[in-house]
Amino acid sequence: MNGLPICGIVGPGRLGTTLAIALHRLGCLQWLKGCSPQHAERAQAYGLPYGESWDDLPPVDLLWYAVPDRAIATVVEESVQALGTHRLRQTALIHTAGSLGGEVFQGLPSDVEWGCAHPFQAFPWPPQPHLLRCIGWLVESPHPRVHQRLTLLIRALGGIPVAVAHFPAEYRTRYHIAAVTASNALTALLRFALDIASSAGIPAPLFLHPIVEASVQNTFSAIGSLPLTGPITRADWPTLQHHIECLQDGERAVYRSLLLATASVARSHGLLSEEGWHQLQRLLPPELNKQ
C-alpha cells in the first residue's frame, strides 16, 4: 500500500473525518470508527470505510485517537480491553491532542508503542483536507519506529513534522496556549471586529479581510520592531475615550480587555511608556467590565 503505514481512526469528528478523507486518498486508511448511525451516515457520505464494533476492525499499523482530549484516556482503555495487548503489540497508538502528552498511555505494557501527533491547525466543518498541507505537526514519541512512520505519513499528507522524543509538560502547556490563542482567541477577536464593523453599516468582509491579512503578514515578516500602530502607540487617549463612550456595555468590556492586552504587548516591546501605561489604566477602570 505505497509504503505508508495502514491506519485506523477512532472519532469521526472534524479532525478525525478530515484526516480520514486525506488518508483514504493516499490509500492507507483501513477504517474509521464511530459509535452512532449519524457517524455511519457521515462516513458513507465521504466514501470512507466505517465500523462500530472493535471485533470487526482489521489490524492496522497506526491506531489514531481523534476524540476530544478529555475522552482520550477512556477510549484508549476501551480499545486495549477490546483488542487485547497481544494484538496491540503490532500497532502503534497515536493521539492527536495538543494539550496532552504520553500520560494517557501510562499503564500500557512497555512493548506497546505510542506517539502523539498534533496538527497545528483549526479544522472546520465540512471537512477541508487541504488544510492538512503546509502545516506543522508536533510529534512526540520515545519509539524510533513510531517517529519514522509518523514522519513518513505526515510528509505524505503535505505536512511538516517536528519530532521530539520527549516534550516537557510545561512546554506542551505553553505550546497549547499558543494554539488556542492563534486559533480560538483570534476567531473571537475577528468576530468582535466583524460585528462592530457591521453595526457601522459598512461591508465588513471588504474592509476587514485585507487589513487582517496585512496584519498577519506584517507580524510574521517583521524584523526588529513590532509592527503595531494605532491610538495606543500614539498615546491618543481622547480617541480611546471616544471609543469607550460609543460602545454598548457588553462591547465595552470586551474592548477594554483587548486594549489592555494590546497595551501590555506594546509596553513589553518599548512602544508604550510607563506613564502611558498608567494613563491607559486610568482610562479603563475595572468598573467598565461591570457596566
C-alpha positions as CSV (number, residue, x, y, z in Angstrom):
1,M,0.0,0.0,0.0
2,N,2.6,2.6,-1.3
3,G,4.9,2.1,1.6
4,L,2.7,4.2,4.0
5,P,1.5,2.8,7.4
6,I,-2.0,1.4,7.4
7,C,-4.2,3.5,9.6
8,G,-7.4,3.2,11.6
9,I,-9.1,6.3,13.2
10,V,-11.3,6.4,16.2
11,G,-13.5,9.5,16.2
12,P,-15.4,10.9,13.2
13,G,-15.4,14.5,14.3
14,R,-13.9,17.4,12.4
15,L,-10.3,16.4,12.7
16,G,-11.0,12.7,12.5
17,T,-13.1,12.9,9.4
18,T,-10.7,15.4,7.7
19,L,-7.7,13.1,8.4
20,A,-9.7,10.0,7.3
21,I,-10.5,11.6,3.9
22,A,-6.9,12.6,3.4
23,L,-5.6,9.1,4.4
24,H,-8.2,7.4,2.2
25,R,-7.0,9.4,-0.8
26,L,-3.5,8.2,0.0
27,G,-4.7,4.6,0.0
28,C,-3.7,3.9,3.6
29,L,-7.0,4.2,5.6
30,Q,-8.3,0.8,6.8
31,W,-11.2,2.1,8.7
32,L,-12.9,5.0,10.6
33,K,-14.6,4.0,13.9
34,G,-17.7,5.8,15.2
35,C,-20.5,4.9,17.6
36,S,-23.8,6.1,16.1
37,P,-25.9,5.9,13.0
38,Q,-25.1,9.6,12.3
39,H,-21.4,8.7,12.3
40,A,-22.1,5.8,9.8
41,E,-24.0,8.2,7.5
42,R,-21.2,10.7,7.7
43,A,-18.6,8.2,6.7
44,Q,-20.8,6.9,3.9
45,A,-21.3,10.4,2.6
46,Y,-17.5,10.7,2.1
47,G,-17.0,7.1,0.9
48,L,-15.0,6.1,4.0
49,P,-14.7,2.5,5.3
50,Y,-16.6,2.5,8.6
51,G,-17.0,0.3,11.6
52,E,-18.5,0.5,15.1
53,S,-17.5,-2.8,16.7
54,W,-13.9,-3.4,17.7
55,D,-14.3,-7.0,16.8
56,D,-15.0,-6.2,13.2
57,L,-12.0,-3.9,12.7
58,P,-8.9,-5.3,10.9
59,P,-5.4,-4.7,12.4
60,V,-3.6,-1.5,11.5
61,D,-0.1,-0.1,11.8
62,L,-1.2,3.2,13.4
63,L,-4.4,3.5,15.6
64,W,-5.3,7.2,15.8
65,Y,-7.4,8.6,18.6
66,A,-9.1,11.7,17.2
67,V,-11.6,12.1,20.0
68,P,-12.0,15.1,22.5
69,D,-9.0,15.5,24.7
70,R,-10.9,14.6,27.9
71,A,-12.1,11.3,26.4
72,I,-8.7,10.0,25.1
73,A,-7.7,8.1,28.2
74,T,-11.1,6.4,28.4
75,V,-11.1,5.4,24.7
76,V,-7.5,4.1,24.9
77,E,-8.5,1.9,27.8
78,E,-11.6,0.7,26.0
79,S,-9.6,-0.2,22.9
80,V,-7.0,-2.0,24.9
81,Q,-9.6,-4.1,26.6
82,A,-11.4,-4.8,23.3
83,L,-8.3,-5.6,21.2
84,G,-6.0,-7.1,23.8
85,T,-2.4,-6.2,24.4
86,H,-1.2,-9.0,22.2
87,R,-2.8,-7.5,19.1
88,L,-1.7,-4.0,20.1
89,R,1.9,-5.1,20.1
90,Q,1.7,-4.9,16.3
91,T,0.0,-1.5,16.4
92,A,1.3,2.0,17.5
93,L,-1.3,4.0,19.4
94,I,-1.4,7.7,18.4
95,H,-3.4,10.6,19.8
96,T,-3.9,14.0,18.2
97,A,-4.4,16.2,21.2
98,G,-2.3,19.3,21.6
99,S,-2.8,19.6,25.3
100,L,-1.7,16.0,26.2
101,G,1.5,14.0,26.0
102,G,2.2,10.4,26.7
103,E,0.4,10.3,30.1
104,V,-2.7,8.9,28.5
105,F,-0.7,5.8,27.6
106,Q,0.7,5.2,31.0
107,G,-0.1,1.7,32.3
108,L,0.3,0.0,28.9
109,P,2.8,-2.8,28.6
110,S,6.3,-1.5,27.8
111,D,6.3,-3.2,24.4
112,V,3.2,-1.4,23.2
113,E,4.4,1.6,21.2
114,W,2.7,5.0,21.3
115,G,3.0,8.6,20.0
116,C,1.4,12.0,19.9
117,A,0.8,13.8,16.6
118,H,-0.9,17.2,16.8
119,P,-1.6,19.2,13.7
120,F,-1.3,22.9,14.5
121,Q,-4.4,23.9,12.6
122,A,-8.1,24.6,13.0
123,F,-10.4,22.3,11.2
124,P,-13.9,23.5,10.2
125,W,-17.0,21.5,9.1
126,P,-17.5,20.3,6.4
127,P,-14.0,18.8,6.1
128,Q,-11.3,20.5,4.1
129,P,-8.4,18.1,3.7
130,H,-6.2,20.6,2.0
131,L,-5.8,22.3,5.4
132,L,-3.5,19.5,6.4
133,R,-1.0,20.7,3.9
134,C,1.9,23.0,4.7
135,I,1.3,23.0,8.5
136,G,3.4,22.0,11.4
137,W,2.8,18.8,13.4
138,L,4.2,18.3,16.8
139,V,5.3,14.6,17.0
140,E,6.3,13.1,20.3
141,S,7.3,9.5,20.9
142,P,10.0,7.6,22.7
143,H,9.9,4.9,19.9
144,P,12.1,5.4,16.8
145,R,9.8,3.3,14.6
146,V,6.8,5.5,15.5
147,H,8.8,8.6,14.7
148,Q,9.7,7.1,11.3
149,R,6.1,6.1,10.5
150,L,4.6,9.4,11.5
151,T,7.2,11.4,9.7
152,L,6.6,9.4,6.5
153,L,2.8,9.8,6.8
154,I,2.8,13.5,7.7
155,R,5.0,14.3,4.8
156,A,2.8,12.3,2.5
157,L,-0.1,14.5,3.8
158,G,1.9,17.6,2.9
159,G,2.6,18.5,6.5
160,I,5.8,19.3,8.3
161,P,6.7,17.0,11.2
162,V,8.6,18.4,14.2
163,A,9.6,15.3,16.1
164,V,10.9,15.0,19.7
165,A,11.4,12.0,21.9
166,H,10.0,13.9,24.9
167,F,8.2,17.2,25.1
168,P,8.2,18.6,28.7
169,A,4.8,19.1,30.2
170,E,5.3,22.9,30.8
171,Y,6.4,23.3,27.2
172,R,3.4,21.4,26.0
173,T,1.1,23.6,28.0
174,R,2.6,26.8,26.6
175,Y,2.5,25.2,23.1
176,H,-1.2,24.6,23.5
177,I,-1.8,28.1,24.9
178,A,-0.2,29.4,21.7
179,A,-2.5,27.2,19.6
180,V,-5.6,28.3,21.5
181,T,-4.6,32.0,21.2
182,A,-3.8,31.8,17.5
183,S,-7.0,29.9,16.7
184,N,-9.8,30.4,19.2
185,A,-8.9,33.8,20.6
186,L,-8.2,35.2,17.1
187,T,-11.5,33.9,15.9
188,A,-13.3,35.6,18.8
189,L,-11.4,38.8,18.1
190,L,-12.3,38.8,14.4
191,R,-15.9,38.1,15.2
192,F,-16.0,41.1,17.5
193,A,-14.4,43.3,14.8
194,L,-16.9,42.0,12.2
195,D,-19.9,42.7,14.5
196,I,-18.7,46.2,15.2
197,A,-18.0,46.9,11.5
198,S,-21.4,45.6,10.6
199,S,-23.1,47.8,13.2
200,A,-21.4,50.8,11.5
201,G,-23.1,49.9,8.2
202,I,-20.0,49.0,6.2
203,P,-19.3,45.8,4.2
204,A,-17.2,44.1,6.9
205,P,-15.5,41.5,4.7
206,L,-14.4,44.1,2.2
207,F,-12.8,46.4,4.8
208,L,-11.6,43.9,7.4
209,H,-10.3,41.0,5.3
210,P,-7.4,43.0,3.7
211,I,-6.3,44.6,6.9
212,V,-6.4,41.3,8.8
213,E,-4.2,39.7,6.1
214,A,-1.8,42.6,6.2
215,S,-1.6,42.5,10.0
216,V,-0.8,38.7,9.9
217,Q,1.8,39.2,7.1
218,N,3.4,42.2,8.9
219,T,3.7,40.3,12.2
220,F,5.4,37.3,10.7
221,S,7.7,39.2,8.4
222,A,8.7,41.9,10.8
223,I,12.4,42.3,11.6
224,G,13.2,44.2,14.8
225,S,10.4,46.5,15.9
226,L,6.9,45.1,16.4
227,P,4.6,46.4,13.6
228,L,2.0,47.8,16.0
229,T,0.2,51.0,15.2
230,G,-2.9,52.8,16.4
231,P,-4.0,55.0,19.3
232,I,-2.2,53.1,22.0
233,T,1.3,53.5,20.4
234,R,0.4,57.2,19.7
235,A,-0.9,57.7,23.2
236,D,-4.1,59.1,21.7
237,W,-6.2,58.9,24.8
238,P,-9.1,61.2,23.6
239,T,-9.7,58.8,20.7
240,L,-9.9,55.8,23.0
241,Q,-12.2,57.7,25.4
242,H,-14.5,58.4,22.5
243,H,-14.4,54.7,21.6
244,I,-15.4,53.7,25.1
245,E,-18.3,56.1,25.1
246,C,-19.6,54.9,21.8
247,L,-19.8,51.2,22.7
248,Q,-22.6,49.3,24.4
249,D,-22.0,47.7,27.8
250,G,-21.0,44.2,26.6
251,E,-18.9,45.6,23.8
252,R,-17.2,48.0,26.2
253,A,-16.0,45.1,28.5
254,V,-14.6,43.2,25.5
255,Y,-12.9,46.3,24.1
256,R,-11.3,47.1,27.4
257,S,-9.8,43.6,27.6
258,L,-8.4,43.9,24.1
259,L,-6.9,47.4,24.7
260,L,-5.2,46.2,27.9
261,A,-3.8,43.1,26.1
262,T,-2.6,45.3,23.2
263,A,-1.0,47.8,25.7
264,S,0.8,45.1,27.5
265,V,2.4,43.9,24.3
266,A,3.2,47.4,23.3
267,R,4.8,48.1,26.7
268,S,6.9,45.0,26.6
269,H,8.3,46.0,23.2
270,G,9.0,49.6,24.2
271,L,6.2,51.1,22.2
272,L,4.3,52.4,25.3
273,S,5.9,54.3,28.1
274,E,5.2,53.6,31.8
275,E,3.3,56.9,32.0
276,G,1.3,55.9,29.0
277,W,0.5,52.5,30.6
278,H,-0.8,54.2,33.8
279,Q,-2.8,56.7,31.8
280,L,-4.5,53.9,29.9
281,Q,-5.3,52.1,33.1
282,R,-6.9,55.2,34.5
283,L,-8.9,55.4,31.2
284,L,-10.0,51.8,31.5
285,P,-11.0,51.2,35.2
286,P,-12.2,47.7,36.1
287,E,-15.7,49.1,36.6
288,L,-16.1,49.1,32.8
289,N,-16.4,45.3,33.0
290,K,-19.4,45.6,35.2
291,Q,-21.4,48.1,33.1
